[in-house]
Amino acid sequence: MNDSGSQAADYFSDVRAIEKAFGISDTYSYDSVYPEFETYSVLGGETLKQILMALLVVFLVVLFVTVSLQATLIVTFVVVLVNLYVATLT
């Protein structure tokens, strides 16, 4: 079963493909819901990128503060577990 987010992303990519194939070059259609559709199409990749950058920052800050690789790995692992737990709640 498709959710509305994936349907919106599919619709938006189809509209862009039709514009590219049949439209005037360097022109694009616009509707008030297109920004929302664009959000659905980039949300997964952007979320993953932000989570990975946050984990890297946590790793570096804890390593700087504790100067212990073992403690840093434990704290980073706990943060990963918390992120996984929160992701399963939604």
C-alpha positions as CSV (number, residue, x, y, z in Angstrom):
1,M,0.0,0.0,0.0
2,N,1.4,3.4,-1.0
3,D,1.3,6.2,1.4
4,S,0.5,9.8,0.4
5,G,4.2,10.8,0.7
6,S,5.4,8.3,-1.8
7,Q,2.5,9.0,-4.2
8,A,3.3,12.7,-4.0
9,A,7.0,12.1,-4.7
10,D,6.1,9.8,-7.7
11,Y,3.6,12.4,-9.0
12,F,6.2,15.2,-8.7
13,S,8.9,13.1,-10.5
14,D,6.4,12.3,-13.3
15,V,5.5,15.9,-13.8
16,R,9.2,16.9,-14.0
17,A,9.8,14.0,-16.5
18,I,6.9,15.2,-18.7
19,E,8.2,18.8,-18.5
20,K,11.6,17.7,-19.6
21,A,10.3,15.6,-22.5
22,F,7.6,17.9,-23.8
23,G,8.0,21.3,-22.2
24,I,9.9,24.4,-23.3
25,S,13.5,24.3,-22.1
26,D,14.3,26.1,-18.8
27,T,10.6,26.5,-17.9
28,Y,8.8,24.7,-15.1
29,S,5.3,24.4,-13.9
30,Y,4.4,25.5,-10.4
31,D,1.6,24.8,-8.0
32,S,1.2,25.7,-4.4
33,V,1.6,22.0,-3.4
34,Y,4.8,21.4,-5.3
35,P,7.1,22.5,-2.3
36,E,5.3,19.9,-0.2
37,F,5.8,17.2,-2.9
38,E,9.5,18.2,-3.1
39,T,9.7,17.7,0.6
40,Y,8.4,14.2,0.3
41,S,10.9,13.3,-2.4
42,V,14.0,14.5,-0.5
43,L,13.0,13.7,3.1
44,G,14.5,10.2,3.4
45,G,17.9,11.1,2.0
46,E,18.2,14.4,3.9
47,T,17.1,12.7,7.2
48,L,19.7,10.0,6.8
49,K,22.4,12.5,6.0
50,Q,21.5,14.7,9.0
51,I,21.5,11.7,11.4
52,L,24.9,10.5,10.2
53,M,26.4,14.0,10.6
54,A,24.9,14.2,14.1
55,L,26.5,10.9,15.0
56,L,29.8,12.0,13.7
57,V,29.6,15.2,15.7
58,V,28.7,13.3,18.9
59,F,31.6,11.0,18.3
60,L,34.1,13.8,17.9
61,V,32.8,15.9,20.8
62,V,32.7,13.0,23.2
63,L,36.2,11.9,22.0
64,F,37.5,15.4,22.6
65,V,35.9,15.7,26.1
66,T,36.8,12.2,27.4
67,V,39.9,11.4,25.4
68,S,38.9,7.8,25.6
69,L,38.1,5.8,22.5
70,Q,36.3,3.1,24.5
71,A,34.0,5.7,26.3
72,T,33.4,7.5,23.0
73,L,32.3,4.2,21.2
74,I,30.0,3.3,24.1
75,V,28.3,6.8,24.1
76,T,28.0,6.8,20.3
77,F,26.5,3.3,20.4
78,V,24.0,4.4,23.0
79,V,23.0,7.4,20.9
80,V,22.5,5.0,17.9
81,L,20.3,2.8,20.0
82,V,18.2,5.8,21.1
83,N,17.8,7.0,17.5
84,L,16.7,3.5,16.5
85,Y,14.2,3.4,19.4
86,V,12.8,6.8,18.5
87,A,12.6,5.9,14.8
88,T,10.5,2.8,15.7
89,L,8.0,4.9,17.7
90,T,6.9,6.8,14.6
